Amino acid sequence: MNTAKNQKLLPAALALCAWLAAPACAAFEDLGFGARAPGMGDAFTGVADDISAVYYNPAGLSSIERTKVLASHSLFYTGLSDGSNLGLSVAALAVPIGSGRNGTLGLAWQQFSLSGVYFEKTGQVSWGYKFDKASKYSDLAVGGSLKYLSHGFTRLDETYNAVEANLGQNGATDPVLAGANTRSALDADVGALYRLTRRWTLGAALLNAMQANVSFTDSGKDRVPMKTRLGASYKSLWLLLSADARFQKAPDGSLDKQVVVAAEKIFPSLDKGDIGVRGSLGAGDREFKQATLGLSYKIQRIQLDYGFALPLGTVKETAGNHKVALSYHFGAPTQTELAETELLDQFKRLREAQNYKSPRDTASLNDPRLAEVKEQVRKENYYAANKLLLEKANELLPDSSVVNMTRRLSAVAAFFPSLAVENRQKARWEELLSAGARDLIAGNDLRAMKELTYAQSLNQQDSALSNFLDRASELTRVAPDRVPSDFSRGWAEFKLAESDDFYAKKRYNEALRKLEELLEIEPNHLMALKKSGSCNYMLGNFARAAGAWERALRYEPDNAEKVKLGKMSDEAKTKSAGATWEPGGPQPGAPEPEAEAASGKSADAREIEKIYQTGADHYAKGEYGKAADAFRRILTLDPQNTQAKKALERIIRLSR
């Protein structure tokens, strides 16, 4: 080694010797990841909405809807007087599995280097998963990472020509540098995100949970410190606020604490790309004080980020830390991104034309000026309808109701440019989706959300439909009444099951409300009509009970059932007219007994027993839907039948 080079690396060698001799100062310090999060002071635990979630909180990977890659490079403490060069290179990949239904897989590689003398390498596999939107845990996401840690140092001339305290060299072998010069170990991270409201999210992460021992000697202890992070974030369309609290065991055994608050603002543009500005302030134990700034530019699939951090209370005489990252998004834009782009386009055109107030109602398609738009909506060509509406926007303003319609029509067009089908009958979920889209555009919010929820329950694997339901909920501010993920028989059956649950508890008003929700969308639903009659009968609403049973008569295919429904309806009419019921007469909701058969049992009793046996057979085969229908038929004949009630309760419990 020549003299000049030797003198240049000597400070690094001394620093390395000191570091190796002091295992209390563990390796693999927190250096950040990429450039966006460092520009926010790494206050990313409660955000974790991009590929850097692999580092900060693996649960956040679940929010990635398309394949992404990232590459970045960082320079730390630039301008140090000893000429040290500290750099970090990062590469990462995130791939949604099954369009995200099975979570998102993340891969990352980091390599830190100190003037070519010392290095740290980290490879990790991460996975993030968000529970299904129909699950009771739908607001929760979880994740984990398995990490391979490796670090080492280069054999310098000083290894065999030890440096003494006076910086002289004695020609002897250095006992520290001559030992093992590499060490590897495994570690793990875990994290969770909880969506508290539409805009607020809470996050928690436990980093280096295994506290890997990375000492260069077998007998030494140099554990990577475990780090606990708690975070919260508030996110609107173009604004993000976040805060992190960090806890880590210090070398002296005490608990180091840090707090960082950060903000990010995006300035969107349709044709010039989006510009982002971010920054943070942080403070904590051991004189930790830090300010950061960041910038980003995103156009189409490419995003470039820059982050700058300046330590205020520790390292002096430095030009700070500089980070640059480039990320690329594969695949077509997500449905949410398309909707946001379309919305931005509309607002740009409308604002250029006139000032307007926040919309409260929706324009009517019966407006003569919207005749062409109405025709395209009738044909379910929503992309064409939206294009026509935008062309007419200038002449329609100022009218806030038109703005509201453009938002709704744009959302439908972004997810479903056309719902028209040819040469085939629409599936039931498609019919409901079409009806829901029309009602959403017309401003019939409650009905639209019921229809869309019903459609989604019949086609739960369609991610576009599920995302559209969320978008419709944002527009209408009506929460979707989703069917639980473990209930596989659709929204209509779920409403019947909810009604049965209330009916079994003799809460007839609540049972009736669930049936009315179903009948609003499916007015000819036979079982709902029968049950509605029974609920009204038990509540003493005899006229309404008779009306429900008469409507059920129109759709009942079984002649024997028609006879019984007719008798039940007649009895309800009699009670409605004021006739008294004798204690010896038939029970409410049950038909009059037939003549005794040879066996000595009434025909109704035999029929109920037969139906019960049919239900029991279906139950034994695991056909719970058919079994429930059988027991419901018994309760329309005899609302007080204890056996049928108990059997139905068991099925309801199994269905949840």
Phi and psi in degrees as a GROMACS rama.xvg file:
@    title "Ramachandran Plot"
@    xaxis  label "Phi"
@    yaxis  label "Psi"
@TYPE xy
-73.6266  164.865  ASN-2
-63.9789  -43.6717  THR-3
-61.7843  -44.9935  ALA-4
-67.2259  -37.6869  LYS-5
-61.8937  -42.783  ASN-6
-67.1021  -34.0379  GLN-7
-68.5064  -38.5219  LYS-8
-88.3043  -9.57179  LEU-9
-59.9711  -45.9641  LEU-10
-59.5616  -39.1545  PRO-11
-64.9726  -39.1859  ALA-12
-64.3741  -41.8342  ALA-13
-62.8299  -42.9053  LEU-14
-63.2879  -39.1451  ALA-15
-64.8766  -43.0751  LEU-16
-60.1537  -44.6757  CYS-17
-63.5293  -41.1313  ALA-18
-65.541  -43.7439  TRP-19
-66.5837  -29.6662  LEU-20
-83.2712  -5.25099  ALA-21
-125.242  77.8746  ALA-22
-65.6874  -13.0418  PRO-23
-63.0215  -25.0319  ALA-24
-91.8656  91.8076  CYS-25
-69.3842  158.59  ALA-26
-78.8237  -177.185  ALA-27
57.2164  53.6209  PHE-28
-69.5784  165.559  GLU-29
-77.2821  106.126  ASP-30
-108.917  -0.0381108  LEU-31
83.2243  177.812  GLY-32
-149.081  127.394  PHE-33
70.6749  -149.398  GLY-34
-132.893  -23.5797  ALA-35
-67.058  -55.2704  ARG-36
-62.6631  -43.0725  ALA-37
-59.3689  -31.4358  PRO-38
-65.2728  -17.7558  GLY-39
-105.345  21.8407  MET-40
68.5784  21.4176  GLY-41
62.3916  20.4376  ASP-42
-81.5583  72.4002  ALA-43
-125.508  2.85446  PHE-44
-63.2968  -40.3867  THR-45
-91.464  4.05899  GLY-46
-106.639  -73.7995  VAL-47
41.1918  50.602  ALA-48
-109.203  15.2179  ASP-49
-139.515  -168.748  ASP-50
-64.7859  -22.8871  ILE-51
-70.4938  -1.82591  SER-52
-59.465  -23.8939  ALA-53
-57.5415  -27.888  VAL-54
-97.0685  -42.3338  TYR-55
-89.7957  -41.3625  TYR-56
-163.55  98.931  ASN-57
-60.2325  -18.1423  PRO-58
-61.2683  -29.2955  ALA-59
-67.9309  -15.5118  GLY-60
-59.1772  -26.4023  LEU-61
-63.4253  -18.3145  SER-62
-83.8537  -8.18017  SER-63
-81.3039  122.701  ILE-64
-101.677  -7.90461  GLU-65
-148.603  160.395  ARG-66
-62.9634  135.171  THR-67
-135.811  148.955  LYS-68
-128.591  153.571  VAL-69
-143.748  141.634  LEU-70
-136.352  138.335  ALA-71
-149.9  160.426  SER-72
-140.363  141.449  HIS-73
-129.93  145.25  SER-74
-119.575  128.806  LEU-75
-108.702  140.176  PHE-76
49.8749  51.64  TYR-77
-64.8809  147.668  THR-78
86.0286  13.5827  GLY-79
-63.9439  144.476  LEU-80
-66.367  -24.9547  SER-81
-84.4794  0.314063  ASP-82
76.2614  12.3525  GLY-83
-62.1305  144.412  SER-84
-122.092  106.807  ASN-85
-109.791  119.328  LEU-86
-134.617  152.86  GLY-87
-134.764  126.499  LEU-88
-113.603  140.995  SER-89
-136.233  141.389  VAL-90
-138.978  140.724  ALA-91
-149.013  153.52  ALA-92
-139.54  135.771  LEU-93
-127.991  130.018  ALA-94
-131.807  113.719  VAL-95
-64.3444  138.733  PRO-96
-102.214  122.907  ILE-97
60.7241  46.5251  GLY-98
58.0902  26.5915  SER-99
92.3228  -10.1351  GLY-100
-65.3396  -29.2443  ARG-101
-104.506  21.3687  ASN-102
92.3967  -175.135  GLY-103
-128.753  133.356  THR-104
-94.6122  135.168  LEU-105
-124.727  139.738  GLY-106
-126.267  138.762  LEU-107
-146.523  149.252  ALA-108
-136.92  131.087  TRP-109
-129.137  141.378  GLN-110
-139.196  119.367  GLN-111
-105.976  141.747  PHE-112
-138.203  139.006  SER-113
-114.169  96.7278  LEU-114
51.6469  28.7444  SER-115
72.3858  2.91208  GLY-116
-94.0947  -41.1654  VAL-117
-127.684  144.425  TYR-118
-140.406  154.238  PHE-119
-132.703  135.668  GLU-120
-128.353  137.249  LYS-121
-133.792  122.183  THR-122
-115.609  138.338  GLY-123
-145.818  151.479  GLN-124
-117.546  126.44  VAL-125
-126.079  159.205  SER-126
-148.937  133.537  TRP-127
-126.439  140.097  GLY-128
-138.721  132.452  TYR-129
-110.266  131.205  LYS-130
-64.0474  150.33  PHE-131
-55.311  145.985  ASP-132
-64.8503  -19.9009  LYS-133
-88.8092  -6.66037  ALA-134
-79.6845  156.08  SER-135
-70.6111  -11.9613  LYS-136
-103.477  26.0041  TYR-137
-62.1543  -20.4243  SER-138
-91.1755  4.20895  ASP-139
-110.209  138.082  LEU-140
-127.905  142.866  ALA-141
-131.383  160.809  VAL-142
-166.117  166.868  GLY-143
-154.93  160.091  GLY-144
-136.637  140.146  SER-145
-110.243  125.635  LEU-146
-118.73  140.681  LYS-147
-107.642  116.139  TYR-148
-105.646  134.694  LEU-149
-144.959  135.187  SER-150
-145.196  160.668  HIS-151
-172.401  178.887  GLY-152
-140.025  159.597  PHE-153
-86.0288  141.617  THR-154
-72.2807  113.328  ARG-155
-96.5229  169.707  LEU-156
-59.3412  -29.4278  ASP-157
-65.9169  -15.7192  GLU-158
-60.747  -38.9662  THR-159
-110.566  11.4337  TYR-160
-146.165  76.8218  ASN-161
-59.1181  145.099  ALA-162
-91.3385  130.341  VAL-163
-93.2626  177.517  GLU-164
-61.8958  -30.9009  ALA-165
-86.9353  13.7647  ASN-166
71.8483  5.91239  LEU-167
-82.7708  164.413  GLY-168
-117.439  134.638  GLN-169
-103.886  1.10227  ASN-170
79.6678  -2.05527  GLY-171
-91.226  164.738  ALA-172
-76.5999  133.296  THR-173
-77.5112  120.426  ASP-174
-65.788  -24.1003  PRO-175
-82.3958  -51.574  VAL-176
-70.6177  -21.0813  LEU-177
-82.9418  -8.10596  ALA-178
-78.7464  -164.329  GLY-179
-59.4034  136.569  ALA-180
-113.402  8.22941  ASN-181
-140.872  153.399  THR-182
-155.408  141.107  ARG-183
-133.3  157.991  SER-184
-162.646  166.856  ALA-185
-106.722  147.783  LEU-186
-147.235  177.378  ASP-187
-150.026  150.671  ALA-188
-122.182  150.446  ASP-189
-135.931  152.416  VAL-190
-156.356  165.586  GLY-191
-149.956  149.242  ALA-192
-129.476  138.43  LEU-193
-129.466  122.248  TYR-194
-83.7594  101.592  ARG-195
-70.5346  -46.5895  LEU-196
-138.778  -173.019  THR-197
-61.9086  -27.6598  ARG-198
-112.934  -23.8174  ARG-199
-98.2668  134.893  TRP-200
-133.373  138.891  THR-201
-109.691  144.337  LEU-202
-136.662  152.589  GLY-203
-146.1  140.759  ALA-204
-144.72  141.462  ALA-205
-117.694  109.561  LEU-206
-101.398  144.127  LEU-207
56.1808  49.8219  ASN-208
-62.9847  -27.0447  ALA-209
-88.9076  -8.56889  MET-210
48.079  60.722  GLN-211
-57.0479  140.415  ALA-212
-89.0811  114.992  ASN-213
-114.757  26.1053  VAL-214
-65.1747  143.373  SER-215
-75.0779  -12.533  PHE-216
-113.231  148.045  THR-217
-64.0203  -31.6409  ASP-218
-89.5844  -10.9144  SER-219
-81.008  162.806  GLY-220
-125.774  112.152  LYS-221
-139.681  80.3263  ASP-222
-87.4614  138.629  ARG-223
-69.8724  123.211  VAL-224
-67.3833  139.194  PRO-225
-74.5801  138.484  MET-226
-123.203  131.988  LYS-227
-109.162  130.086  THR-228
-129.21  133.577  ARG-229
-122.118  136.059  LEU-230
-143.246  160.716  GLY-231
-143.473  148.472  ALA-232
-144.124  150.586  SER-233
-121.975  125.595  TYR-234
-133.55  122.911  LYS-235
-110.042  -168.018  SER-236
-61.1883  -42.88  LEU-237
-125.451  10.1738  TRP-238
-132.048  138.783  LEU-239
-134.995  128.089  LEU-240
-120.367  138.696  LEU-241
-147.887  160.362  SER-242
-148.548  143.07  ALA-243
-129.007  141.568  ASP-244
-118.015  128.713  ALA-245
-122.76  141.073  ARG-246
-133.768  134.255  PHE-247
-152.425  139.772  GLN-248
-72.1532  126.004  LYS-249
-81.7904  163.309  ALA-250
-56.7122  -30.2901  PRO-251
-87.2091  6.30151  ASP-252
93.9226  -10.0725  GLY-253
-78.936  173.801  SER-254
-105.568  114.668  LEU-255
-81.0339  138.247  ASP-256
-128.704  139.526  LYS-257
-138.489  147.528  GLN-258
-130.956  133.574  VAL-259
-132.703  134.134  VAL-260
-118.376  142.895  VAL-261
-145.527  162.732  ALA-262
-146.488  151.159  ALA-263
-140.817  133.8  GLU-264
-127.262  129.977  LYS-265
-106.688  133.983  ILE-266
-110.307  99.279  PHE-267
-81.1109  155.219  PRO-268
-148.949  141.011  SER-269
-72.4178  -39.0502  LEU-270
-117.596  -7.9597  ASP-271
-113.727  3.63199  LYS-272
88.8516  165.556  GLY-273
-100.185  135.055  ASP-274
-109.222  133.571  ILE-275
-119.751  141.878  GLY-276
-127.309  135.974  VAL-277
-146.526  162.897  ARG-278
-169.909  169.606  GLY-279
-157.974  162.853  SER-280
-132.751  138.321  LEU-281
-139.225  151.828  GLY-282
-150.391  156.298  ALA-283
-178.485  -167.775  GLY-284
-67.1747  166.052  ASP-285
56.4496  41.6508  ARG-286
60.0857  26.7617  GLU-287
-72.589  118.064  PHE-288
-143.624  132.291  LYS-289
-151.238  142.651  GLN-290
-125.194  139.6  ALA-291
-131.888  155.966  THR-292
-138.19  153.387  LEU-293
-152.051  154.261  GLY-294
-135.272  153.441  LEU-295
-147.993  155.061  SER-296
-138.443  125.308  TYR-297
-127.431  129.485  LYS-298
-140.604  122.987  ILE-299
54.6946  -116.192  GLN-300
-95.1464  -3.10046  ARG-301
-109.619  137.382  ILE-302
-133.676  130.902  GLN-303
-114.203  127.958  LEU-304
-122.99  146.493  ASP-305
-132.342  135.922  TYR-306
-130.831  140.529  GLY-307
-131.366  131.696  PHE-308
-128.431  135.391  ALA-309
-122.34  111.233  LEU-310
-71.014  126.908  PRO-311
-99.3334  -21.4059  LEU-312
-120.461  1.62451  GLY-313
-121.907  -91.0529  THR-314
-71.7547  128.375  VAL-315
-101.689  166.466  LYS-316
51.8245  51.0585  GLU-317
-132.774  150.974  THR-318
-86.7511  12.2266  ALA-319
87.3588  -175.218  GLY-320
-103.845  136.661  ASN-321
-125.222  133.154  HIS-322
-134.859  137.782  LYS-323
-130.255  136.458  VAL-324
-139.653  145.722  ALA-325
-126.416  127.362  LEU-326
-124.799  151.097  SER-327
-134.582  135.068  TYR-328
-106.921  121.139  HIS-329
-84.2291  163.055  PHE-330
79.8751  175.587  GLY-331
-73.154  158.439  ALA-332
-58.2244  148.773  PRO-333
-70.459  163.607  THR-334
-61.2341  -36.7823  GLN-335
-64.6178  -42.5513  THR-336
-64.5084  -39.3665  GLU-337
-62.6796  -42.6816  LEU-338
-64.2144  -41.1009  ALA-339
-65.6836  -40.874  GLU-340
-63.6926  -43.3814  THR-341
-64.5088  -40.4044  GLU-342
-63.9108  -42.2743  LEU-343
-62.5834  -40.3165  LEU-344
-62.5578  -44.1443  ASP-345
-63.2346  -49.0151  GLN-346
-62.5736  -35.4071  PHE-347
-62.1563  -46.9719  LYS-348
-65.3591  -43.0276  ARG-349
-68.6818  -39.5271  LEU-350
-69.1756  -33.1489  ARG-351
-67.0477  -26.164  GLU-352
-85.4171  -50.827  ALA-353
-153.173  157.632  GLN-354
-77.0386  149.205  ASN-355
-146.68  160.961  TYR-356
-96.9512  163.894  LYS-357
-60.9648  129.513  SER-358
-70.9789  142.895  PRO-359
-119.634  -24.6647  ARG-360
-129.256  177.14  ASP-361
-118.819  135.803  THR-362
-62.7947  153.796  ALA-363
-92.8581  137.726  SER-364
-72.4256  -7.488  LEU-365
-79.4692  -6.09702  ASN-366
-59.9367  125.68  ASP-367
-54.5383  -30.0338  PRO-368
-69.8789  -16.2011  ARG-369
-106.86  21.3201  LEU-370
-59.4427  -42.1977  ALA-371
-68.511  -38.3539  GLU-372
-63.4979  -44.1751  VAL-373
-59.8848  -39.4922  LYS-374
-65.1369  -40.9908  GLU-375
-68.9928  -35.4648  GLN-376
-64.8335  -41.3901  VAL-377
-59.6538  -37.1516  ARG-378
-82.2385  -2.69739  LYS-379
64.6201  28.9292  GLU-380
-96.5388  80.7125  ASN-381
-74.1789  -30.956  TYR-382
-63.5624  -46.2389  TYR-383
-64.6151  -39.7454  ALA-384
-63.2353  -42.0428  ALA-385
-66.0823  -40.1422  ASN-386
-62.7414  -42.6019  LYS-387
-63.7671  -40.7503  LEU-388
-64.5639  -40.2005  LEU-389
-65.2509  -36.38  LEU-390
-66.0906  -29.5134  GLU-391
-93.4405  -1.62765  LYS-392
-58.4292  -42.146  ALA-393
-60.9425  -42.1102  ASN-394
-76.9174  -15.9039  GLU-395
-89.6262  -20.6901  LEU-396
-77.4432  158.027  LEU-397
-82.7948  125.202  PRO-398
-158.559  103.288  ASP-399
-64.2282  -27.3879  SER-400
-66.7983  -29.7213  SER-401
-68.5784  -38.853  VAL-402
-60.1118  -42.7771  VAL-403
-63.6072  -40.8484  ASN-404
-64.6448  -40.1442  MET-405
-62.973  -36.5727  THR-406
-63.6503  -43.5317  ARG-407
-71.0712  -46.102  ARG-408
-64.8569  -36.2342  LEU-409
-63.6626  -40.8828  SER-410
-63.5522  -44.1637  ALA-411
-62.6408  -45.6092  VAL-412
-64.9414  -34.9439  ALA-413
-66.3963  -37.3709  ALA-414
-89.2648  -38.5082  PHE-415
-136.589  85.685  PHE-416
-54.6595  -32.7189  PRO-417
-149.951  139.104  SER-418
-115.119  9.08924  LEU-419
-73.0896  141.889  ALA-420
-127.876  153.248  VAL-421
-127.172  146.519  GLU-422
62.0039  25.011  ASN-423
-161.744  159.789  ARG-424
-83.8025  137.07  GLN-425
-66.8409  143.047  LYS-426
-68.1921  160.547  ALA-427
-59.9984  -39.1832  ARG-428
-66.1094  -32.3922  TRP-429
-68.9149  -39.0728  GLU-430
-61.6339  -43.2258  GLU-431
-67.3225  -38.7229  LEU-432
-62.4471  -43.5192  LEU-433
-61.8564  -44.974  SER-434
-64.0305  -41.0504  ALA-435
-65.1087  -39.7409  GLY-436
-63.4127  -43.547  ALA-437
-63.1095  -44.2899  ARG-438
-68.3781  -33.5233  ASP-439
-63.3901  -45.1044  LEU-440
-65.2671  -36.1134  ILE-441
-78.9693  -10.4926  ALA-442
89.9483  10.5421  GLY-443
-85.3077  75.1583  ASN-444
-65.1206  -48.363  ASP-445
-62.7233  -45.5006  LEU-446
-65.7958  -41.4275  ARG-447
-59.3577  -43.9156  ALA-448
-67.5703  -34.5036  MET-449
-66.6666  -43.1702  LYS-450
-65.6033  -42.357  GLU-451
-69.0332  -37.6158  LEU-452
-64.3837  -41.9601  THR-453
-60.969  -45.5949  TYR-454
-60.7352  -44.3741  ALA-455
-65.2551  -33.1754  GLN-456
-68.3025  -24.6102  SER-457
-89.6371  -8.40623  LEU-458
-145.529  64.5495  ASN-459
-71.5531  -13.9377  GLN-460
-86.0209  -6.43214  GLN-461
-84.8548  102.919  ASP-462
-67.6224  -33.4275  SER-463
-63.5289  -41.6298  ALA-464
-65.4464  -40.5039  LEU-465
-65.013  -42.4641  SER-466
-67.3903  -36.0329  ASN-467
-64.7185  -38.16  PHE-468
-61.0505  -40.7015  LEU-469
-64.5707  -41.7288  ASP-470
-64.5363  -41.097  ARG-471
-63.2243  -36.4624  ALA-472
-63.9083  -39.1292  SER-473
-64.8068  -40.1983  GLU-474
-69.7479  -40.5518  LEU-475
-92.805  -17.5328  THR-476
59.4474  32.8681  ARG-477
-115.677  120.594  VAL-478
-71.6816  133.532  ALA-479
-70.6848  138.157  PRO-480
-88.652  72.0205  ASP-481
-68.0428  147.403  ARG-482
-79.2968  134.692  VAL-483
-55.6953  146.719  PRO-484
-63.4664  -24.9051  SER-485
-89.6183  7.31456  ASP-486
-110.338  110.896  PHE-487
-100.889  7.83452  SER-488
-105.561  12.904  ARG-489
91.0756  168.433  GLY-490
-65.6625  -40.7791  TRP-491
-62.1936  -47.4514  ALA-492
-65.0646  -32.9657  GLU-493
-65.6812  -39.9556  PHE-494
-64.5015  -39.3156  LYS-495
-63.6  -41.5972  LEU-496
-64.4495  -41.2883  ALA-497
-62.4478  -42.2325  GLU-498
-63.1184  -43.7003  SER-499
-60.6226  -38.179  ASP-500
-61.901  -46.7019  ASP-501
-67.1169  -38.9812  PHE-502
-62.8127  -42.1405  TYR-503
-63.1631  -26.3167  ALA-504
-92.4965  7.38479  LYS-505
63.0914  27.4024  LYS-506
-99.4176  74.5706  ARG-507
-69.3566  -33.8554  TYR-508
-61.674  -45.1201  ASN-509
-68.7181  -37.3407  GLU-510
-61.6552  -40.8683  ALA-511
-66.8372  -37.4488  LEU-512
-62.0582  -40.4016  ARG-513
-64.0541  -38.4428  LYS-514
-67.8912  -37.4795  LEU-515
-67.3215  -34.3291  GLU-516
-60.7919  -41.9943  GLU-517
-68.7688  -43.6097  LEU-518
-68.4471  -22.0363  LEU-519
-64.2864  -35.9966  GLU-520
-94.3477  -36.0817  ILE-521
-121.08  76.0469  GLU-522
-64.5191  -16.7055  PRO-523
-107.707  18.8254  ASN-524
-69.5273  112.828  HIS-525
-59.9106  -51.1193  LEU-526
-66.039  -36.1702  MET-527
-64.8534  -38.2651  ALA-528
-65.4394  -43.2717  LEU-529
-61.8595  -47.0239  LYS-530
-66.8855  -34.5747  LYS-531
-61.6636  -41.0253  SER-532
-61.0469  -43.082  GLY-533
-64.3126  -43.1449  SER-534
-62.9373  -46.0427  CYS-535
-63.0249  -37.5085  ASN-536
-62.2419  -45.9479  TYR-537
-66.694  -24.61  MET-538
-87.8669  -3.51554  LEU-539
84.1973  9.15726  GLY-540
-88.3815  72.4899  ASN-541
-67.1538  -37.0956  PHE-542
-64.0914  -42.5709  ALA-543
-68.8156  -35.5598  ARG-544
-62.3421  -44.967  ALA-545
-61.7757  -40.8896  ALA-546
-63.2852  -41.6417  GLY-547
-64.9615  -42.8587  ALA-548
-69.312  -33.5234  TRP-549
-66.5251  -39.3866  GLU-550
-64.8843  -38.3537  ARG-551
-63.4089  -32.5629  ALA-552
-57.6629  -33.0762  LEU-553
-67.1936  -27.2101  ARG-554
-111.369  -2.93197  TYR-555
-77.2937  118.922  GLU-556
-82.7569  -19.4042  PRO-557
-88.7261  123.717  ASP-558
-63.8461  -41.1531  ASN-559
-62.0004  -40.0658  ALA-560
-65.5135  -35.6698  GLU-561
-61.9641  -41.3479  LYS-562
-60.9598  -44.9132  VAL-563
-67.0943  -41.544  LYS-564
-63.1028  -38.0219  LEU-565
-62.3532  -43.2463  GLY-566
-65.065  -41.5789  LYS-567
-63.2891  -40.7731  MET-568
-64.8574  -42.6343  SER-569
-62.3044  -42.1359  ASP-570
-62.6471  -41.5807  GLU-571
-64.8063  -37.8923  ALA-572
-64.0769  -40.5261  LYS-573
-60.9944  -45.2645  THR-574
-65.7091  -37.028  LYS-575
-64.29  -31.358  SER-576
-78.887  -6.00511  ALA-577
105.096  5.07689  GLY-578
-67.6897  147.446  ALA-579
-88.2543  152.217  THR-580
-106.227  123.781  TRP-581
-83.4715  140.375  GLU-582
-55.1444  -29.7111  PRO-583
-81.9145  -5.48617  GLY-584
-78.8559  -175.03  GLY-585
-66.869  149.551  PRO-586
-69.471  153.337  GLN-587
-55.9884  132.475  PRO-588
85.0512  -5.81039  GLY-589
-109.168  144.838  ALA-590
-72.005  163.081  PRO-591
-66.016  145.266  GLU-592
-66.8437  142.728  PRO-593
-82.255  175.555  GLU-594
-63.7497  149.77  ALA-595
-65.1453  136.596  GLU-596
-85.702  176.113  ALA-597
-60.4226  -29.0302  ALA-598
-73.21  -12.233  SER-599
92.6152  -1.21835  GLY-600
-105.298  151.519  LYS-601
-70.8717  158.354  SER-602
-62.7785  -38.409  ALA-603
-63.7176  -43.1944  ASP-604
-61.6416  -40.92  ALA-605
-65.8  -39.4835  ARG-606
-65.1042  -43.6684  GLU-607
-62.7042  -41.3706  ILE-608
-63.51  -39.5404  GLU-609
-65.0627  -44.2613  LYS-610
-64.5317  -40.3872  ILE-611
-62.0852  -41.2751  TYR-612
-64.7459  -38.6069  GLN-613
-61.5613  -44.8637  THR-614
-62.1383  -40.4102  GLY-615
-64.0201  -37.9742  ALA-616
-63.9839  -44.7743  ASP-617
-62.4663  -40.2029  HIS-618
-61.1863  -43.4059  TYR-619
-63.9841  -29.4665  ALA-620
-86.225  -2.17351  LYS-621
81.8423  11.5883  GLY-622
-90.5451  74.3146  GLU-623
-67.7573  -32.7112  TYR-624
-63.4913  -46.4287  GLY-625
-67.48  -37.1276  LYS-626
-63.5566  -42.8396  ALA-627
-62.1485  -39.6785  ALA-628
-61.0235  -40.5258  ASP-629
-63.9532  -45.3394  ALA-630
-69.521  -30.559  PHE-631
-66.3844  -37.7637  ARG-632
-60.5283  -39.4605  ARG-633
-61.9894  -41.9299  ILE-634
-71.4025  -22.3721  LEU-635
-72.874  -29.0601  THR-636
-81.8331  -39.3661  LEU-637
-141.96  88.6938  ASP-638
-58.8714  -17.4924  PRO-639
-98.5062  9.41118  GLN-640
-66.7071  109.759  ASN-641
-66.6275  -41.3091  THR-642
-61.6683  -44.622  GLN-643
-65.4373  -39.1701  ALA-644
-60.789  -47.8751  LYS-645
-64.6736  -40.0683  LYS-646
-63.3679  -41.3303  ALA-647
-66.6601  -37.4879  LEU-648
-61.3438  -40.603  GLU-649
-62.7618  -42.4415  ARG-650
-65.0335  -40.267  ILE-651
-61.4803  -42.9315  ILE-652
-63.8961  -39.6741  ARG-653
-69.0625  -28.4648  LEU-654
-80.171  -14.4968  SER-655
